[in-house]
Amino acid sequence: MSTTVLHVRALPGDAEQQRWPARLWGVLAVLCLVLFLDGLDGSMVGIALPSIGHDLGMGPASLQWIVNGYFLGYGGLLLLGGRAADLLGRRRVFLIALGVFAGASLLGGLVDSGSLLIATRFVKGVAAAFTAPTSLSLLTTTFPEGPQRNRALSVFSLFGAMGYSLGLVLGGLLTGIGWRYVFLMPAPLALLALVVGWKLIPKDRPVKTGGHDPAGAITLTLGMLLVVYAVVTAPAKGWTSPETLGTLALAIALLAAFVLIEKRVRHPLIRLGILRHTSTIRANLSIVALVGSYMSFQFMLTLFLQDGRGWSPLRMAFALLPIGIVVAVGSPVAGKLINRFGTTPLIRLSMVATTLGYAWFLTTAGSSPPYLATMLPSLLLLGTGFALGYSTIMAQATEGIRNEEQGLASGLVQTSAMVGAALVLAVLTGLLGGAGHSGGTFTPYRPGLNLVTAVAAAGLLLNLMPLRRLRRR
């Protein structure tokens, strides 16, 4: 069967007025649905954890692995997943991984053992490690760089934000009915995306060279798995414990071996020259600052509202909903702004809004932060920063990259987001200590708020300094 190619053709006139055919909209809808499910799953499961622990007899140490098991599979294999899409064919990898994601979701809602539930979460994370970078690389290779890709990325980011925001509310509602529905609900939606994607996504040819590198694949996969494992377990075991230091040392040795292999092998799994793109490096560091600070801030605020103030999961979900609304409204605008101003000024504006959001909370919270005067303005600023920054950073991370390496660039920026978020969250967890038993006061949470503010400020500084150097040159 001949290979079908589906691309946007450059048309005269305003790029925003170009019409996409129905099939192209269908492909974008499938990719958006998968990102929507990723966001939905991440927020729903966190709210359901107390009910899962009560029903399956799981303590806090076991419950954390329902989240960490997913992180381990997801963060550990993202780079391999992105490169596998380039080498084996994006459509093939995307559909197979999506089928595994649907199956793991179904099993997660049916098991009666905590260990089996954790295993399904790990498998689901592995599947997401292939669907996430593959869906982004499908988007960046289907829509040409420029206004069309920026427009598609803004729609793509909108659905990710909607999934995460809606998941907060659905998590509270479904957990009230039964925690199993939290795991079962994504399964039919993933199957729908699989069927429609099989019909609409055009076949692509794998690259003819590269990837004949089993040693590189093994060292990269084991090294990344150990990095993520060390980061997510460090708060419980201690950053200076022999097990944590030994795991990190082994991970560094494996990744160093991977770099040596890639320099010498004839057909490397990953071309290290991609790291010479300054815009790619800056985008990867920016996503760490944006996602890492926000995920940790939300974790901290969720802990304070539920444990400190005794709010129900549903009430807390509605309290956080404004940030999702701002992202949903602002993400479609980001594509137009990228076309007009470029990625760097927009990322800088994003980091300004994000840093101001945390700074406002830090200066006005006191010992008992009011919602209207402190929390809501901060959430609106953070939503603005995320809406302007997320799709813009994705655009910057993939601009100027060859089509045959779009999966690699996509996997790299998503790995940075994942590992960065896990690292900042691990440090935050160590700073908070017993803040969950604060008696309703916010004071024990201040060290964590100082951390996320510093991370966001570092992201802002990162995007200011290169611009000044460029002007001098």
Salt bridges, closest charged atoms under 4 A:
ASP41 OD2 - ARG121 NH1 2.90
ASP41 OD1 - LYS124 NZ 2.69
ASP86 OD2 - ARG83 NH1 3.26
ASP86 OD1 - ARG90 NH2 3.08
ASP112 OD1 - ARG180 NH2 2.57
GLU145 OE1 - ARG149 NH1 3.86
ASP204 OD2 - ARG90 NH1 3.94
GLU243 OE2 - LYS237 NZ 2.44
GLU404 OE2 - ARG402 NE 3.60
GLU405 OE2 - ARG271 NE 2.78
GLU405 OE2 - ARG402 NH2 3.20
